[in-house]
Amino acid sequence: MRCPAPHRFGVRGPGAGRRPDGTHPCHSGGDGSSSGLTMDETDRTLEQLLAGLMAVRDGNLDTRLPEDAGGLPGNIAAVFNGMVAQLSQVTTEVTRVAQEVGGEGRLGGQARVPPVGGVWRELTDAVNSMADNLTSQVRNISQVATAVARGDLTQKIRVDARGELLELKDTINTMVERLSSFAEEVTRVAREVGTEGNLGGQATVHGVSGTWMDLTNNVNSMADNLTNQVRNIAQVTTAVAEGDLTRKIDVDARGEILELKTTINTMVDQLGSFAAEVTRVAREVGSEGRLGGQAEVADVSGTWRRLTENVNELAGNLTRQVRAIAEVTSAVARGDLTRTVAVEAPGEVGTLKDNINSMVESLRATTRANEEKDWLKTQLARISGGIQGRRDLTTVARLIMRELPPLVHAQYGCFFLAQDGPGGPDGDGGTGGPELVAIASYGLPDDPTAASRRFRVGQSLVGQAAADHRVLVVDELPPGYAPVHTGTGSADPSTLIVLPIVFEGQVLGALELASLRPFAPLHRDFLEQCTELLGVNVSSLTANARTDELLERSQLLTAELSARSGELQARQRELQRSNAELQDKAALLADRNRDIERKNHQIEQARQELEERAQELARASLYKSEFLANMSHELRTPLNSLLILAQLLAQNAEGNLTEKQADYAAVIHSAGSDLLQLINDILDLSKVEAGRMDVHPEPVSLQRVLDYVDVTFRPVADERGLEFTVSRAPSAGEGLVTDEARLRQVLRNLVSNALKFTRTGGVSLRVQQTAPQDVPDPLRGTGPVLAFRVIDTGIGIAAEQLESVFDAFQQGDTGVDRAYGGTGLGLSISREVSKLLGGTITAESTMGRGSCFTLYLPERDGRAQSRQAPGGSGRQRDDDASVAPPPEAVDEEGLRDRTVLLVDDDTRNVYALTEVLKSAGMQVLTADNGEAGIRLLAAHPEVDLVVMDLMMAGLDGYATTRAIRAMPGLADLPVVVVTAKAMPGDRTEALAAGASDYVVKPVAPDRLLTALRTWLTPR
């Protein structure tokens, strides 16, 4: 049998197909017996080998021959299996590389096969070489394509290539060159047209055809069309920007450019309509002042509609804001301080809104504070007036309990009076101290027949408050504590307050009050001040009761002494009859004389106590005067800045305020002037009550006085539509001698009241001689008497109230003050002033028909030519001898560029006075205390004048003025005092300290500048 040719599936070599011993498997014995194989076994082995080879041919590399047979079949199976394994590994690697490169696009892959030789190595190297070439070529093409995609047209394909890849390389490189040239031209045209704005450019690309030529022509056509269209649009938009809304876009256009052309033309039309409407609204709102106007632009939407709505919203907001501010300011002008500007307003209008609301709130707080002070003073004065004239402590306590709890909204009250307890002066000599005994109550549920409540000092909260001399307040009372009962039920109070009544360290009693609600701070202040007032009055009533007791005991002693004297006379007659009885009676008489001396001593003690009480009353009057002086100073100080700034605003010198704002400032100035008049009235009333108002009789021109009344009140009467006449009888008042200023004050009050309470008709002032039978009784025998009759057709006064209108703070009917205002001080002051002038005032009235007030005044006051109450310092006149004659006054421009030093610790006055002085062209230096003022004066020798306040912390105005006078070269420097101290003696004290002039706050700007001009020497 022929040996088949060796297969090329294994590794080539000389030993291929041979046995280990070097013999070929086919070289056996002739019959093959040497191999030990039979023909059947050989056939079966070949069949297995053939099946495996066919499986490999068909691509199935999973076939394996069994290697468990020995001999030649086992060798063939091992070789076959090794070959199939190598082929499977090579196939797997080639497949993997092909899948990565061809399927997944992952370049750079390599087939990795264990060391092989022959065809297998050549096949592996060929596959890896193909993968490397394909990777480098594709990556280079990808780099160039990626650069082109990124806009980089400088890259070229430079990898070695052949065949179709070389053609692809050349094609792509040519395309890149053409695209670079086209891009450069298109970029140039785009830059000229789109960036540099140079319209009309054309792209020039040489050596192109086909699509590139069509693309170039299209770009140039687009540039031409865009140039024409943009230039036409630019012409129209430029005209719109310059305010010419008559131009339209007329260039041919299509597509979106046509839409843009139509849109711009429509925009121009709408802008013209919008501009006309906005101009109309702006003219109505801004120029004509017609608020509420709205722009009406038809057929608009989008931005134009929003712009129209924004303009209308602007006009609407401005209308609402201005109207809201006007409503609030009008309400403030009418005295209604409850309104605030609630409209939404940002920016400067919001700042104006906040400023107006802050101003209203400040005015509201000031008004509320003034109302609370007025209420406090009125109620204290009412209670003090109710107590005056009463001498029984129990009656006073009941009056307090009847009036006080309702005023502070208390539902329970008890008045305790300090009395000597058991063991005291009236006891049995024990160690008991004073007790607080309930003598009056309000709402107390106790049985009226039950014994009075009493506590020792230190016992219970009542006694503890008395022992500590301080107010005790208990909040959140437990349920059932001191319940308040009514006819239908009861309730538990929430707050309890105990106030001790103390005078000069001595406990006189206590007040206990309970309320369903906590006591307001105003009521707490009122209760504390009321207890101080009660301390003075209870002490006075106790002293009066002690005095009455001593007087009663003195009268009993006097009666007893008279009886004893009669008995003594009888005894004397008996002694004449019996000398023995005379000695006994003489001894008895001596004892009685000692009793009389003891009683006289007690009377002397009572007299001394009366004198001490009189001194206490005088001291209380002094405290009242000092209080009024301090009150005047504290009120005049802020009034000074208020009136000055209000007058400056009302004058509107810079013209930056509206007429209504200037009117507001005038109203504020008028209100401040009224408050100043009220302060002056209160001071006049205080002077009258203290007996310190002085008069200076001198010859008076009656006609001048009447002219003053006519000039002062005729404008008022004309404004109210009333008739006003001033007349005098022939030869009446030709020899009048009186104090002209006080006479004017009285007539001013009477005429002012008449005009205030008269709505229709008229008011007249008539002066005539009084017939002798019509002269009032107090003036009989004083010579000729003039009658100044003020007659009106006003509301009239009820007969039972004619006398009460002359009381302080009274205006007759309780509703009059609500309807007509006023303080009720004018007539009270006028009557007292008329008494100082030696006259009197009477009143006649009929309800609904009018009144007649008559001032009876002697033509010649026979009393002293200068008259004042004890302790008065006399009127301080401008020609006071202590005032040096002023230098020659300068002209109106004499204040300009002059330097003034302003020394005042009140920043409001400093601001107001600085504005006044700077408005006159003066240079102003300021200091907030005396030491700083002296330092500034030493550092600034150019100072021409000093404006000095008196009441300052540290070095006051008096000491500062004296220090300035002691400085070298400043003895003649003008020092003008501007202060709120207006009590008698203040001017004299300031001039004695070295002041050149004395001006009382509040001072009008013109008055202040006039005073400064008077003391500035011409340059």
Secondary structure by P-SEA (a helix, b strand, c coil): ccccccccccccccccccccccccccccccccccccccaaaaaaaaaaaaaaaaaaaacccccccccccccaaaaaaaaaaaaaaaaaaaaaaaaaaaaaaccccccbbbbbbcccccaaaaaaaaaaaaaaaaaaaaaaaaaaaaaaaaccccccccccccaaaaaaaaaaaaaaaaaaaaaaaaaaaaaacccccccbbbbbbccccaaaaaaaaaaaaaaaaaaaaaaaaaaaaaaaaaccccccccccccaaaaaaaaaaaaaaaaaaaaaaaaaaaaaacccccccbbbbbbccccaaaaaaaaaaaaaaaaaaaaaaaaaaaaaaaaacccccccccccccaaaaaaaaaaaaaaaaaaaaaaaaaaaaaaaaaaaaaaaacccccaaaaaaaaaacccccccccbbbbbbbcccccccccccccccbbbbbccccccccccccccccccccccaaaaaaaacbbbbbccccccccccccccbbbbbcbbbbbbbccccccccbbbbbbcccccaaaaaaaaaaaaaaaaaaaaaaaaaaaaaaaaaaaaaaaaaaaaaaaaaaaaaaaaacaaaaaaaaaaaaaaaaaaaaaaaaaaaaaaaaaaaaaaaaaaaaaaaaaaaaaaaaaaaaaaaaaaaaaaaaacccccccaaaaaaaaaaaaaaaaaaaaaaaaaaaaaaaaccbbbbbccccaaaaaaaaaaacaaaaaaabbbbbbbbcccccccccccaaaaaaaaaaaaaaaaaaccccbbbbbbbbbcccccccccccccbbbbbbbbbccccccccccccccccccccccccccccccccaaaaaaaaaaaaaccbbbbbbccccbbbbbbbbbcccccccccccccccccccccccccccccccccccccccbbbbbbcccaaaaaaaaaaaaaabbbbbbbccaaaaaaaaaacccccbbbbbcccccccaaaaaaaaaacccccccbbbbbccccccaaaaaaaaacccccccccccaaaaaaaaaaacccc
